Amino acid sequence: MANKTFLAYDEQIEKLEKEKQLVISDPEFAKITLQKLSYFSLIGGYKDLFKHKPSGNYLHGVTFEEITAFYYFDEELRTLFLSSHTTNVKRLNLQSSIK
């Protein structure tokens, strides 16, 4: 695996816009979001869904805000799933202990 140089948040945003063709309408929102979530969690985690594989660029018109919204949707979905799963496991454990 190649060593990657850490880029400042403004440099990350510039790279996403200029090199990867990601639409970023609010750079300040993007910077705050990258600080909060990290580049790897947000961009690395969802790049395959929104990128044109041969070019490595984002599909035309894909926005930073859409990727962020997808991240939060996915996080909420995981939380709901794990909560439901945990409840079912507790219920099964309770049923097992009653028998």
Helices and strands as residue ranges (DSSP letters): H 9-14, I 15-19, H 27-37, H 39-39, I 40-44, H 45-50, H 64-98
